[in-house]
């Protein structure tokens, strides 16, 4: 079962209401940051970058999770990930 850690250390189940926050936290964790680290940076998604390998790993995690939470087929999950990535995805460091 997928869980999302809240600020008190308690684990919450990932669902339709909190999956966006979970995926943001997950990609920040990949680069060694937390929500607290970027909270005051209006352009956090531009000022923080990840490698192509990190992005591929994030995508490999996110698509099956989207399929599970929303009961999407793979095509719809890939489309949804694309929208998430355009909106909240970190830039890829080339």
PDB file of N, CA, C and O in Angstrom:
ATOM      1  N   UNK A   1       0.839  -1.183   0.000  1.00  0.00           N
ATOM      2  CA  UNK A   1       0.000   0.000   0.000  1.00  0.00           C
ATOM      3  C   UNK A   1       0.882   1.244   0.000  1.00  0.00           C
ATOM      4  O   UNK A   1       1.820   1.338   0.792  1.00  0.00           O
ATOM      5  N   UNK A   2       0.596   2.182  -0.866  1.00  0.00           N
ATOM      6  CA  UNK A   2       1.342   3.432  -0.930  1.00  0.00           C
ATOM      7  C   UNK A   2       0.874   4.343   0.196  1.00  0.00           C
ATOM      8  O   UNK A   2      -0.316   4.418   0.503  1.00  0.00           O
ATOM      9  N   UNK A   3       1.843   5.041   0.812  1.00  0.00           N
ATOM     10  CA  UNK A   3       1.500   5.970   1.878  1.00  0.00           C
ATOM     11  C   UNK A   3       2.191   7.299   1.651  1.00  0.00           C
ATOM     12  O   UNK A   3       3.177   7.391   0.920  1.00  0.00           O
ATOM     13  N   UNK A   4       1.665   8.307   2.279  1.00  0.00           N
ATOM     14  CA  UNK A   4       2.182   9.661   2.193  1.00  0.00           C
ATOM     15  C   UNK A   4       2.435  10.129   3.610  1.00  0.00           C
ATOM     16  O   UNK A   4       1.529  10.102   4.443  1.00  0.00           O
ATOM     17  N   UNK A   5       3.664  10.561   3.898  1.00  0.00           N
ATOM     18  CA  UNK A   5       3.988  11.012   5.246  1.00  0.00           C
ATOM     19  C   UNK A   5       3.501  12.437   5.437  1.00  0.00           C
ATOM     20  O   UNK A   5       3.803  13.317   4.631  1.00  0.00           O
ATOM     21  N   UNK A   6       2.753  12.660   6.497  1.00  0.00           N
ATOM     22  CA  UNK A   6       2.322  14.031   6.765  1.00  0.00           C
ATOM     23  C   UNK A   6       3.330  14.689   7.702  1.00  0.00           C
ATOM     24  O   UNK A   6       4.328  14.067   8.067  1.00  0.00           O
ATOM     25  N   UNK A   7       3.088  15.906   8.087  1.00  0.00           N
ATOM     26  CA  UNK A   7       4.058  16.670   8.853  1.00  0.00           C
ATOM     27  C   UNK A   7       4.283  16.128  10.255  1.00  0.00           C
ATOM     28  O   UNK A   7       5.305  16.443  10.864  1.00  0.00           O
ATOM     29  N   UNK A   8       3.390  15.342  10.780  1.00  0.00           N
ATOM     30  CA  UNK A   8       3.566  14.766  12.100  1.00  0.00           C
ATOM     31  C   UNK A   8       4.261  13.419  12.059  1.00  0.00           C
ATOM     32  O   UNK A   8       4.403  12.775  13.099  1.00  0.00           O
ATOM     33  N   UNK A   9       4.698  12.974  10.891  1.00  0.00           N
ATOM     34  CA  UNK A   9       5.361  11.689  10.768  1.00  0.00           C
ATOM     35  C   UNK A   9       4.384  10.542  10.570  1.00  0.00           C
ATOM     36  O   UNK A   9       4.797   9.410  10.315  1.00  0.00           O
ATOM     37  N   UNK A  10       3.094  10.826  10.685  1.00  0.00           N
ATOM     38  CA  UNK A  10       2.073   9.796  10.502  1.00  0.00           C
ATOM     39  C   UNK A  10       1.905   9.492   9.018  1.00  0.00           C
ATOM     40  O   UNK A  10       2.012  10.391   8.185  1.00  0.00           O
ATOM     41  N   UNK A  11       1.646   8.239   8.684  1.00  0.00           N
ATOM     42  CA  UNK A  11       1.484   7.831   7.294  1.00  0.00           C
ATOM     43  C   UNK A  11       0.022   7.951   6.874  1.00  0.00           C
ATOM     44  O   UNK A  11      -0.871   7.451   7.559  1.00  0.00           O
ATOM     45  N   UNK A  12      -0.216   8.608   5.755  1.00  0.00           N
ATOM     46  CA  UNK A  12      -1.554   8.724   5.178  1.00  0.00           C
ATOM     47  C   UNK A  12      -1.598   7.937   3.889  1.00  0.00           C
ATOM     48  O   UNK A  12      -0.602   7.873   3.169  1.00  0.00           O
ATOM     49  N   UNK A  13      -2.722   7.345   3.589  1.00  0.00           N
ATOM     50  CA  UNK A  13      -2.883   6.609   2.345  1.00  0.00           C
ATOM     51  C   UNK A  13      -2.942   7.581   1.175  1.00  0.00           C
ATOM     52  O   UNK A  13      -3.620   8.607   1.241  1.00  0.00           O
ATOM     53  N   UNK A  14      -2.229   7.252   0.108  1.00  0.00           N
ATOM     54  CA  UNK A  14      -2.267   8.081  -1.096  1.00  0.00           C
ATOM     55  C   UNK A  14      -3.602   7.862  -1.790  1.00  0.00           C
ATOM     56  O   UNK A  14      -4.036   6.729  -2.000  1.00  0.00           O
ATOM     57  N   UNK A  15      -4.249   8.984  -2.144  1.00  0.00           N
ATOM     58  CA  UNK A  15      -5.541   8.897  -2.810  1.00  0.00           C
ATOM     59  C   UNK A  15      -5.660  10.032  -3.828  1.00  0.00           C
ATOM     60  O   UNK A  15      -4.705  10.775  -4.055  1.00  0.00           O
ATOM     61  N   UNK A  16      -6.824  10.155  -4.430  1.00  0.00           N
ATOM     62  CA  UNK A  16      -7.051  11.178  -5.456  1.00  0.00           C
ATOM     63  C   UNK A  16      -6.853  12.591  -4.920  1.00  0.00           C
ATOM     64  O   UNK A  16      -6.491  13.493  -5.676  1.00  0.00           O
ATOM     65  N   UNK A  17      -7.081  12.790  -3.648  1.00  0.00           N
ATOM     66  CA  UNK A  17      -6.982  14.125  -3.059  1.00  0.00           C
ATOM     67  C   UNK A  17      -5.558  14.562  -2.769  1.00  0.00           C
ATOM     68  O   UNK A  17      -5.272  15.759  -2.751  1.00  0.00           O
ATOM     69  N   UNK A  18      -4.655  13.608  -2.540  1.00  0.00           N
ATOM     70  CA  UNK A  18      -3.305  14.002  -2.140  1.00  0.00           C
ATOM     71  C   UNK A  18      -2.203  13.504  -3.075  1.00  0.00           C
ATOM     72  O   UNK A  18      -1.023  13.685  -2.773  1.00  0.00           O
ATOM     73  N   UNK A  19      -2.558  12.884  -4.200  1.00  0.00           N
ATOM     74  CA  UNK A  19      -1.539  12.322  -5.081  1.00  0.00           C
ATOM     75  C   UNK A  19      -0.641  13.410  -5.683  1.00  0.00           C
ATOM     76  O   UNK A  19       0.549  13.167  -5.886  1.00  0.00           O
ATOM     77  N   UNK A  20      -1.171  14.588  -5.969  1.00  0.00           N
ATOM     78  CA  UNK A  20      -0.341  15.661  -6.517  1.00  0.00           C
ATOM     79  C   UNK A  20       0.748  16.036  -5.526  1.00  0.00           C
ATOM     80  O   UNK A  20       1.921  16.125  -5.889  1.00  0.00           O
ATOM     81  N   UNK A  21       0.364  16.255  -4.280  1.00  0.00           N
ATOM     82  CA  UNK A  21       1.358  16.583  -3.253  1.00  0.00           C
ATOM     83  C   UNK A  21       2.366  15.453  -3.089  1.00  0.00           C
ATOM     84  O   UNK A  21       3.561  15.698  -2.927  1.00  0.00           O
ATOM     85  N   UNK A  22       1.883  14.225  -3.132  1.00  0.00           N
ATOM     86  CA  UNK A  22       2.783  13.081  -2.993  1.00  0.00           C
ATOM     87  C   UNK A  22       3.815  13.056  -4.119  1.00  0.00           C
ATOM     88  O   UNK A  22       5.003  12.856  -3.869  1.00  0.00           O
ATOM     89  N   UNK A  23       3.369  13.257  -5.342  1.00  0.00           N
ATOM     90  CA  UNK A  23       4.295  13.218  -6.474  1.00  0.00           C
ATOM     91  C   UNK A  23       5.282  14.384  -6.433  1.00  0.00           C
ATOM     92  O   UNK A  23       6.444  14.218  -6.804  1.00  0.00           O
ATOM     93  N   UNK A  24       4.842  15.549  -5.994  1.00  0.00           N
ATOM     94  CA  UNK A  24       5.761  16.677  -5.830  1.00  0.00           C
ATOM     95  C   UNK A  24       6.811  16.325  -4.778  1.00  0.00           C
ATOM     96  O   UNK A  24       8.007  16.518  -5.000  1.00  0.00           O
ATOM     97  N   UNK A  25       6.366  15.813  -3.641  1.00  0.00           N
ATOM     98  CA  UNK A  25       7.295  15.423  -2.575  1.00  0.00           C
ATOM     99  C   UNK A  25       8.252  14.333  -3.049  1.00  0.00           C
ATOM    100  O   UNK A  25       9.437  14.358  -2.717  1.00  0.00           O
ATOM    101  N   UNK A  26       7.746  13.388  -3.817  1.00  0.00           N
ATOM    102  CA  UNK A  26       8.564  12.280  -4.299  1.00  0.00           C
ATOM    103  C   UNK A  26       9.665  12.779  -5.235  1.00  0.00           C
ATOM    104  O   UNK A  26      10.814  12.356  -5.112  1.00  0.00           O
ATOM    105  N   UNK A  27       9.328  13.674  -6.170  1.00  0.00           N
ATOM    106  CA  UNK A  27      10.361  14.152  -7.084  1.00  0.00           C
ATOM    107  C   UNK A  27      11.376  15.023  -6.353  1.00  0.00           C
ATOM    108  O   UNK A  27      12.561  15.000  -6.687  1.00  0.00           O
ATOM    109  N   UNK A  28      10.932  15.784  -5.369  1.00  0.00           N
ATOM    110  CA  UNK A  28      11.887  16.570  -4.580  1.00  0.00           C
ATOM    111  C   UNK A  28      12.808  15.658  -3.779  1.00  0.00           C
ATOM    112  O   UNK A  28      14.001  15.931  -3.645  1.00  0.00           O
ATOM    113  N   UNK A  29      12.255  14.586  -3.254  1.00  0.00           N
ATOM    114  CA  UNK A  29      13.059  13.631  -2.491  1.00  0.00           C
ATOM    115  C   UNK A  29      14.165  13.027  -3.366  1.00  0.00           C
ATOM    116  O   UNK A  29      15.274  12.783  -2.891  1.00  0.00           O
ATOM    117  N   UNK A  30      13.859  12.790  -4.636  1.00  0.00           N
ATOM    118  CA  UNK A  30      14.846  12.239  -5.565  1.00  0.00           C
ATOM    119  C   UNK A  30      16.080  13.144  -5.639  1.00  0.00           C
ATOM    120  O   UNK A  30      17.203  12.652  -5.756  1.00  0.00           O
ATOM    121  N   UNK A  31      15.874  14.465  -5.571  1.00  0.00           N
ATOM    122  CA  UNK A  31      17.008  15.392  -5.668  1.00  0.00           C
ATOM    123  C   UNK A  31      17.501  15.844  -4.289  1.00  0.00           C
ATOM    124  O   UNK A  31      18.315  16.761  -4.184  1.00  0.00           O
ATOM    125  N   UNK A  32      17.004  15.197  -3.243  1.00  0.00           N
ATOM    126  CA  UNK A  32      17.486  15.488  -1.895  1.00  0.00           C
ATOM    127  C   UNK A  32      16.887  16.727  -1.261  1.00  0.00           C
ATOM    128  O   UNK A  32      17.501  17.331  -0.382  1.00  0.00           O
ATOM    129  N   UNK A  33      15.700  17.113  -1.692  1.00  0.00           N
ATOM    130  CA  UNK A  33      15.023  18.289  -1.137  1.00  0.00           C
ATOM    131  C   UNK A  33      13.674  17.887  -0.552  1.00  0.00           C
ATOM    132  O   UNK A  33      13.181  16.783  -0.783  1.00  0.00           O
ATOM    133  N   UNK A  34      13.090  18.805   0.208  1.00  0.00           N
ATOM    134  CA  UNK A  34      11.754  18.609   0.769  1.00  0.00           C
ATOM    135  C   UNK A  34      10.897  19.828   0.430  1.00  0.00           C
ATOM    136  O   UNK A  34      11.390  20.833  -0.082  1.00  0.00           O
ATOM    137  N   UNK A  35       9.625  19.714   0.721  1.00  0.00           N
ATOM    138  CA  UNK A  35       8.708  20.848   0.537  1.00  0.00           C
ATOM    139  C   UNK A  35       9.202  22.046   1.345  1.00  0.00           C
ATOM    140  O   UNK A  35       9.139  23.180   0.871  1.00  0.00           O
ATOM    141  N   UNK A  36       9.694  21.802   2.561  1.00  0.00           N
ATOM    142  CA  UNK A  36      10.210  22.892   3.402  1.00  0.00           C
ATOM    143  C   UNK A  36      11.347  23.637   2.710  1.00  0.00           C
ATOM    144  O   UNK A  36      11.456  24.858   2.819  1.00  0.00           O
ATOM    145  N   UNK A  37      12.192  22.893   1.998  1.00  0.00           N
ATOM    146  CA  UNK A  37      13.336  23.503   1.324  1.00  0.00           C
ATOM    147  C   UNK A  37      12.919  24.463   0.215  1.00  0.00           C
ATOM    148  O   UNK A  37      13.631  25.429  -0.061  1.00  0.00           O
ATOM    149  N   UNK A  38      11.791  24.217  -0.418  1.00  0.00           N
ATOM    150  CA  UNK A  38      11.381  25.028  -1.572  1.00  0.00           C
ATOM    151  C   UNK A  38      10.148  25.879  -1.298  1.00  0.00           C
ATOM    152  O   UNK A  38       9.668  26.584  -2.185  1.00  0.00           O
ATOM    153  N   UNK A  39       9.648  25.816  -0.101  1.00  0.00           N
ATOM    154  CA  UNK A  39       8.392  26.495   0.244  1.00  0.00           C
ATOM    155  C   UNK A  39       8.386  27.985  -0.098  1.00  0.00           C
ATOM    156  O   UNK A  39       7.365  28.502  -0.552  1.00  0.00           O
ATOM    157  N   UNK A  40       9.488  28.675   0.106  1.00  0.00           N
ATOM    158  CA  UNK A  40       9.524  30.121  -0.108  1.00  0.00           C
ATOM    159  C   UNK A  40      10.045  30.518  -1.489  1.00  0.00           C
ATOM    160  O   UNK A  40      10.265  31.699  -1.756  1.00  0.00           O
ATOM    161  N   UNK A  41      10.238  29.544  -2.354  1.00  0.00           N
ATOM    162  CA  UNK A  41      10.742  29.801  -3.708  1.00  0.00           C
ATOM    163  C   UNK A  41       9.583  29.692  -4.688  1.00  0.00           C
ATOM    164  O   UNK A  41       9.116  28.595  -4.993  1.00  0.00           O
ATOM    165  N   UNK A  42       9.132  30.824  -5.172  1.00  0.00           N
ATOM    166  CA  UNK A  42       7.989  30.854  -6.090  1.00  0.00           C
ATOM    167  C   UNK A  42       8.260  30.048  -7.363  1.00  0.00           C
ATOM    168  O   UNK A  42       7.335  29.510  -7.973  1.00  0.00           O
ATOM    169  N   UNK A  43       9.515  29.970  -7.753  1.00  0.00           N
ATOM    170  CA  UNK A  43       9.893  29.269  -8.986  1.00  0.00           C
ATOM    171  C   UNK A  43      10.657  27.984  -8.685  1.00  0.00           C
ATOM    172  O   UNK A  43      11.620  27.656  -9.377  1.00  0.00           O
ATOM    173  N   UNK A  44      10.234  27.262  -7.661  1.00  0.00           N
ATOM    174  CA  UNK A  44      10.933  26.051  -7.211  1.00  0.00           C
ATOM    175  C   UNK A  44      11.076  25.019  -8.319  1.00  0.00           C
ATOM    176  O   UNK A  44      12.090  24.326  -8.389  1.00  0.00           O
ATOM    177  N   UNK A  45      10.074  24.908  -9.188  1.00  0.00           N
ATOM    178  CA  UNK A  45      10.082  23.894 -10.243  1.00  0.00           C
ATOM    179  C   UNK A  45      11.049  24.253 -11.369  1.00  0.00           C
ATOM    180  O   UNK A  45      11.384  23.395 -12.186  1.00  0.00           O
ATOM    181  N   UNK A  46      11.500  25.504 -11.427  1.00  0.00           N
ATOM    182  CA  UNK A  46      12.485  25.934 -12.420  1.00  0.00           C
ATOM    183  C   UNK A  46      13.885  25.974 -11.797  1.00  0.00           C
ATOM    184  O   UNK A  46      14.875  25.629 -12.443  1.00  0.00           O
ATOM    185  N   UNK A  47      13.947  26.394 -10.553  1.00  0.00           N
ATOM    186  CA  UNK A  47      15.231  26.570  -9.879  1.00  0.00           C
ATOM    187  C   UNK A  47      15.852  25.263  -9.403  1.00  0.00           C
ATOM    188  O   UNK A  47      17.020  25.245  -9.016  1.00  0.00           O
ATOM    189  N   UNK A  48      15.108  24.189  -9.425  1.00  0.00           N
ATOM    190  CA  UNK A  48      15.620  22.874  -9.044  1.00  0.00           C
ATOM    191  C   UNK A  48      15.573  21.984 -10.277  1.00  0.00           C
ATOM    192  O   UNK A  48      14.608  22.016 -11.041  1.00  0.00           O
ATOM    193  N   UNK A  49      16.615  21.196 -10.464  1.00  0.00           N
ATOM    194  CA  UNK A  49      16.687  20.344 -11.642  1.00  0.00           C
ATOM    195  C   UNK A  49      16.955  18.897 -11.242  1.00  0.00           C
ATOM    196  O   UNK A  49      17.390  18.606 -10.128  1.00  0.00           O
ATOM    197  N   UNK A  50      16.684  18.011 -12.181  1.00  0.00           N
ATOM    198  CA  UNK A  50      17.009  16.601 -11.993  1.00  0.00           C
ATOM    199  C   UNK A  50      17.654  16.101 -13.277  1.00  0.00           C
ATOM    200  O   UNK A  50      17.515  16.711 -14.336  1.00  0.00           O
ATOM    201  N   UNK A  51      18.355  14.993 -13.168  1.00  0.00           N
ATOM    202  CA  UNK A  51      18.979  14.404 -14.346  1.00  0.00           C
ATOM    203  C   UNK A  51      17.927  13.645 -15.143  1.00  0.00           C
ATOM    204  O   UNK A  51      16.835  13.373 -14.643  1.00  0.00           O
ATOM    205  N   UNK A  52      18.256  13.307 -16.370  1.00  0.00           N
ATOM    206  CA  UNK A  52      17.348  12.508 -17.194  1.00  0.00           C
ATOM    207  C   UNK A  52      17.082  11.164 -16.526  1.00  0.00           C
ATOM    208  O   UNK A  52      15.959  10.661 -16.561  1.00  0.00           O
ATOM    209  N   UNK A  53      18.114  10.582 -15.918  1.00  0.00           N
ATOM    210  CA  UNK A  53      17.952   9.290 -15.237  1.00  0.00           C
ATOM    211  C   UNK A  53      17.001   9.406 -14.051  1.00  0.00           C
ATOM    212  O   UNK A  53      16.174   8.523 -13.824  1.00  0.00           O
ATOM    213  N   UNK A  54      17.120  10.507 -13.290  1.00  0.00           N
ATOM    214  CA  UNK A  54      16.205  10.733 -12.169  1.00  0.00           C
ATOM    215  C   UNK A  54      14.783  10.924 -12.668  1.00  0.00           C
ATOM    216  O   UNK A  54      13.838  10.416 -12.066  1.00  0.00           O
ATOM    217  N   UNK A  55      14.627  11.651 -13.758  1.00  0.00           N
ATOM    218  CA  UNK A  55      13.294  11.871 -14.327  1.00  0.00           C
ATOM    219  C   UNK A  55      12.689  10.552 -14.799  1.00  0.00           C
ATOM    220  O   UNK A  55      11.510  10.285 -14.571  1.00  0.00           O
ATOM    221  N   UNK A  56      13.507   9.727 -15.461  1.00  0.00           N
ATOM    222  CA  UNK A  56      13.025   8.423 -15.923  1.00  0.00           C
ATOM    223  C   UNK A  56      12.579   7.555 -14.753  1.00  0.00           C
ATOM    224  O   UNK A  56      11.566   6.860 -14.834  1.00  0.00           O
ATOM    225  N   UNK A  57      13.339   7.601 -13.669  1.00  0.00           N
ATOM    226  CA  UNK A  57      12.984   6.842 -12.463  1.00  0.00           C
ATOM    227  C   UNK A  57      11.672   7.361 -11.865  1.00  0.00           C
ATOM    228  O   UNK A  57      10.819   6.574 -11.455  1.00  0.00           O
ATOM    229  N   UNK A  58      11.518   8.676 -11.818  1.00  0.00           N
ATOM    230  CA  UNK A  58      10.293   9.291 -11.310  1.00  0.00           C
ATOM    231  C   UNK A  58       9.093   8.887 -12.163  1.00  0.00           C
ATOM    232  O   UNK A  58       8.042   8.527 -11.634  1.00  0.00           O
ATOM    233  N   UNK A  59       9.253   8.948 -13.476  1.00  0.00           N
ATOM    234  CA  UNK A  59       8.174   8.573 -14.399  1.00  0.00           C
ATOM    235  C   UNK A  59       7.801   7.103 -14.223  1.00  0.00           C
ATOM    236  O   UNK A  59       6.622   6.750 -14.239  1.00  0.00           O
ATOM    237  N   UNK A  60       8.809   6.252 -14.055  1.00  0.00           N
ATOM    238  CA  UNK A  60       8.582   4.815 -13.865  1.00  0.00           C
ATOM    239  C   UNK A  60       7.789   4.552 -12.577  1.00  0.00           C
ATOM    240  O   UNK A  60       7.021   3.593 -12.508  1.00  0.00           O
ATOM    241  N   UNK A  61       7.974   5.392 -11.571  1.00  0.00           N
ATOM    242  CA  UNK A  61       7.226   5.280 -10.325  1.00  0.00           C
ATOM    243  C   UNK A  61       5.815   5.855 -10.472  1.00  0.00           C
ATOM    244  O   UNK A  61       4.843   5.250 -10.019  1.00  0.00           O
ATOM    245  N   UNK A  62       5.710   7.031 -11.111  1.00  0.00           N
ATOM    246  CA  UNK A  62       4.452   7.782 -11.123  1.00  0.00           C
ATOM    247  C   UNK A  62       3.368   7.148 -11.990  1.00  0.00           C
ATOM    248  O   UNK A  62       2.202   7.129 -11.596  1.00  0.00           O
ATOM    249  N   UNK A  63       3.725   6.636 -13.147  1.00  0.00           N
ATOM    250  CA  UNK A  63       2.699   6.117 -14.067  1.00  0.00           C
ATOM    251  C   UNK A  63       1.931   4.938 -13.466  1.00  0.00           C
ATOM    252  O   UNK A  63       0.700   4.958 -13.492  1.00  0.00           O
ATOM    253  N   UNK A  64       2.596   3.914 -12.925  1.00  0.00           N
ATOM    254  CA  UNK A  64       1.816   2.837 -12.291  1.00  0.00           C
ATOM    255  C   UNK A  64       0.996   3.319 -11.087  1.00  0.00           C
ATOM    256  O   UNK A  64      -0.093   2.805 -10.829  1.00  0.00           O
ATOM    257  N   UNK A  65       1.519   4.302 -10.356  1.00  0.00           N
ATOM    258  CA  UNK A  65       0.768   4.838  -9.224  1.00  0.00           C
ATOM    259  C   UNK A  65      -0.500   5.537  -9.708  1.00  0.00           C
ATOM    260  O   UNK A  65      -1.568   5.363  -9.120  1.00  0.00           O
ATOM    261  N   UNK A  66      -0.388   6.326 -10.775  1.00  0.00           N
ATOM    262  CA  UNK A  66      -1.574   6.971 -11.350  1.00  0.00           C
ATOM    263  C   UNK A  66      -2.579   5.934 -11.837  1.00  0.00           C
ATOM    264  O   UNK A  66      -3.785   6.109 -11.660  1.00  0.00           O
ATOM    265  N   UNK A  67      -2.092   4.857 -12.447  1.00  0.00           N
ATOM    266  CA  UNK A  67      -2.981   3.780 -12.903  1.00  0.00           C
ATOM    267  C   UNK A  67      -3.748   3.196 -11.719  1.00  0.00           C
ATOM    268  O   UNK A  67      -4.953   2.958 -11.800  1.00  0.00           O
ATOM    269  N   UNK A  68      -3.037   2.972 -10.627  1.00  0.00           N
ATOM    270  CA  UNK A  68      -3.663   2.351  -9.464  1.00  0.00           C
ATOM    271  C   UNK A  68      -4.683   3.283  -8.791  1.00  0.00           C
ATOM    272  O   UNK A  68      -5.810   2.878  -8.509  1.00  0.00           O
ATOM    273  N   UNK A  69      -4.282   4.511  -8.542  1.00  0.00           N
ATOM    274  CA  UNK A  69      -5.136   5.440  -7.796  1.00  0.00           C
ATOM    275  C   UNK A  69      -6.374   5.827  -8.588  1.00  0.00           C
ATOM    276  O   UNK A  69      -7.472   5.884  -8.034  1.00  0.00           O
ATOM    277  N   UNK A  70      -6.206   6.097  -9.888  1.00  0.00           N
ATOM    278  CA  UNK A  70      -7.333   6.557 -10.703  1.00  0.00           C
ATOM    279  C   UNK A  70      -7.974   5.450 -11.534  1.00  0.00           C
ATOM    280  O   UNK A  70      -8.954   5.680 -12.242  1.00  0.00           O
ATOM    281  N   UNK A  71      -7.410   4.246 -11.441  1.00  0.00           N
ATOM    282  CA  UNK A  71      -7.901   3.112 -12.231  1.00  0.00           C
ATOM    283  C   UNK A  71      -7.844   3.441 -13.734  1.00  0.00           C
ATOM    284  O   UNK A  71      -8.750   3.110 -14.499  1.00  0.00           O
ATOM    285  N   UNK A  72      -6.736   4.110 -14.129  1.00  0.00           N
ATOM    286  CA  UNK A  72      -6.496   4.465 -15.522  1.00  0.00           C
ATOM    287  C   UNK A  72      -5.872   3.295 -16.263  1.00  0.00           C
ATOM    288  O   UNK A  72      -5.223   2.442 -15.660  1.00  0.00           O
ATOM    289  N   UNK A  73      -6.076   3.260 -17.595  1.00  0.00           N
ATOM    290  CA  UNK A  73      -5.245   2.381 -18.400  1.00  0.00           C
ATOM    291  C   UNK A  73      -3.895   3.091 -18.566  1.00  0.00           C
ATOM    292  O   UNK A  73      -3.747   4.249 -18.177  1.00  0.00           O
ATOM    293  N   UNK A  74      -2.921   2.394 -19.143  1.00  0.00           N
ATOM    294  CA  UNK A  74      -1.573   2.950 -19.219  1.00  0.00           C
ATOM    295  C   UNK A  74      -1.519   4.224 -20.060  1.00  0.00           C
ATOM    296  O   UNK A  74      -0.813   5.168 -19.706  1.00  0.00           O
ATOM    297  N   UNK A  75      -2.246   4.259 -21.153  1.00  0.00           N
ATOM    298  CA  UNK A  75      -2.247   5.437 -22.028  1.00  0.00           C
ATOM    299  C   UNK A  75      -2.737   6.674 -21.281  1.00  0.00           C
ATOM    300  O   UNK A  75      -2.124   7.738 -21.373  1.00  0.00           O
ATOM    301  N   UNK A  76      -3.821   6.543 -20.553  1.00  0.00           N
ATOM    302  CA  UNK A  76      -4.367   7.667 -19.791  1.00  0.00           C
ATOM    303  C   UNK A  76      -3.416   8.082 -18.672  1.00  0.00           C
ATOM    304  O   UNK A  76      -3.272   9.271 -18.389  1.00  0.00           O
ATOM    305  N   UNK A  77      -2.772   7.116 -18.042  1.00  0.00           N
ATOM    306  CA  UNK A  77      -1.805   7.425 -16.980  1.00  0.00           C
ATOM    307  C   UNK A  77      -0.612   8.192 -17.552  1.00  0.00           C
ATOM    308  O   UNK A  77      -0.117   9.122 -16.916  1.00  0.00           O
ATOM    309  N   UNK A  78      -0.151   7.816 -18.732  1.00  0.00           N
ATOM    310  CA  UNK A  78       0.959   8.511 -19.385  1.00  0.00           C
ATOM    311  C   UNK A  78       0.550   9.950 -19.724  1.00  0.00           C
ATOM    312  O   UNK A  78       1.332  10.879 -19.522  1.00  0.00           O
ATOM    313  N   UNK A  79      -0.666  10.136 -20.235  1.00  0.00           N
ATOM    314  CA  UNK A  79      -1.164  11.487 -20.533  1.00  0.00           C
ATOM    315  C   UNK A  79      -1.248  12.329 -19.260  1.00  0.00           C
ATOM    316  O   UNK A  79      -0.849  13.493 -19.251  1.00  0.00           O
ATOM    317  N   UNK A  80      -1.761  11.740 -18.205  1.00  0.00           N
ATOM    318  CA  UNK A  80      -1.909  12.458 -16.941  1.00  0.00           C
ATOM    319  C   UNK A  80      -0.550  12.826 -16.377  1.00  0.00           C
ATOM    320  O   UNK A  80      -0.368  13.930 -15.864  1.00  0.00           O
ATOM    321  N   UNK A  81       0.410  11.909 -16.467  1.00  0.00           N
ATOM    322  CA  UNK A  81       1.769  12.213 -16.015  1.00  0.00           C
ATOM    323  C   UNK A  81       2.336  13.377 -16.835  1.00  0.00           C
ATOM    324  O   UNK A  81       3.007  14.251 -16.286  1.00  0.00           O
ATOM    325  N   UNK A  82       2.073  13.392 -18.131  1.00  0.00           N
ATOM    326  CA  UNK A  82       2.544  14.486 -18.972  1.00  0.00           C
ATOM    327  C   UNK A  82       2.036  15.831 -18.503  1.00  0.00           C
ATOM    328  O   UNK A  82       2.787  16.805 -18.457  1.00  0.00           O
ATOM    329  N   UNK A  83       0.748  15.886 -18.150  1.00  0.00           N
ATOM    330  CA  UNK A  83       0.183  17.136 -17.634  1.00  0.00           C
ATOM    331  C   UNK A  83       0.799  17.507 -16.292  1.00  0.00           C
ATOM    332  O   UNK A  83       1.111  18.674 -16.053  1.00  0.00           O
ATOM    333  N   UNK A  84       0.979  16.522 -15.412  1.00  0.00           N
ATOM    334  CA  UNK A  84       1.621  16.777 -14.124  1.00  0.00           C
ATOM    335  C   UNK A  84       3.028  17.319 -14.354  1.00  0.00           C
ATOM    336  O   UNK A  84       3.436  18.303 -13.738  1.00  0.00           O
ATOM    337  N   UNK A  85       3.761  16.661 -15.248  1.00  0.00           N
ATOM    338  CA  UNK A  85       5.149  17.032 -15.503  1.00  0.00           C
ATOM    339  C   UNK A  85       5.249  18.444 -16.075  1.00  0.00           C
ATOM    340  O   UNK A  85       6.156  19.193 -15.712  1.00  0.00           O
ATOM    341  N   UNK A  86       4.336  18.812 -16.956  1.00  0.00           N
ATOM    342  CA  UNK A  86       4.328  20.179 -17.500  1.00  0.00           C
ATOM    343  C   UNK A  86       4.024  21.220 -16.420  1.00  0.00           C
ATOM    344  O   UNK A  86       4.566  22.325 -16.439  1.00  0.00           O
ATOM    345  N   UNK A  87       3.163  20.856 -15.495  1.00  0.00           N
ATOM    346  CA  UNK A  87       2.728  21.802 -14.471  1.00  0.00           C
ATOM    347  C   UNK A  87       3.685  21.872 -13.287  1.00  0.00           C
ATOM    348  O   UNK A  87       4.020  22.964 -12.827  1.00  0.00           O
ATOM    349  N   UNK A  88       4.131  20.715 -12.788  1.00  0.00           N
ATOM    350  CA  UNK A  88       4.913  20.660 -11.548  1.00  0.00           C
ATOM    351  C   UNK A  88       6.284  20.004 -11.703  1.00  0.00           C
ATOM    352  O   UNK A  88       7.057  19.950 -10.746  1.00  0.00           O
ATOM    353  N   UNK A  89       6.584  19.516 -12.882  1.00  0.00           N
ATOM    354  CA  UNK A  89       7.832  18.779 -13.067  1.00  0.00           C
ATOM    355  C   UNK A  89       9.062  19.661 -12.995  1.00  0.00           C
ATOM    356  O   UNK A  89       9.066  20.796 -13.471  1.00  0.00           O
ATOM    357  N   UNK A  90      10.102  19.117 -12.391  1.00  0.00           N
ATOM    358  CA  UNK A  90      11.372  19.826 -12.324  1.00  0.00           C
ATOM    359  C   UNK A  90      12.025  19.834 -13.702  1.00  0.00           C
ATOM    360  O   UNK A  90      11.815  18.926 -14.506  1.00  0.00           O
ATOM    361  N   UNK A  91      12.816  20.864 -13.964  1.00  0.00           N
ATOM    362  CA  UNK A  91      13.546  20.901 -15.230  1.00  0.00           C
ATOM    363  C   UNK A  91      14.577  19.782 -15.255  1.00  0.00           C
ATOM    364  O   UNK A  91      15.117  19.385 -14.222  1.00  0.00           O
ATOM    365  N   UNK A  92      14.835  19.291 -16.446  1.00  0.00           N
ATOM    366  CA  UNK A  92      15.840  18.247 -16.606  1.00  0.00           C
ATOM    367  C   UNK A  92      17.161  18.928 -16.936  1.00  0.00           C
ATOM    368  O   UNK A  92      17.261  19.721 -17.872  1.00  0.00           O
ATOM    369  N   UNK A  93      18.173  18.593 -16.134  1.00  0.00           N
ATOM    370  CA  UNK A  93      19.507  19.152 -16.304  1.00  0.00           C
ATOM    371  C   UNK A  93      20.201  18.458 -17.445  1.00  0.00           C
ATOM    372  O   UNK A  93      20.380  17.240 -17.410  1.00  0.00           O
ATOM    373  N   UNK A  94      20.592  19.194 -18.444  1.00  0.00           N
ATOM    374  CA  UNK A  94      21.224  18.579 -19.622  1.00  0.00           C
ATOM    375  C   UNK A  94      22.713  18.613 -19.529  1.00  0.00           C
ATOM    376  O   UNK A  94      23.399  18.138 -20.434  1.00  0.00           O
TER     377      UNK A  94
END
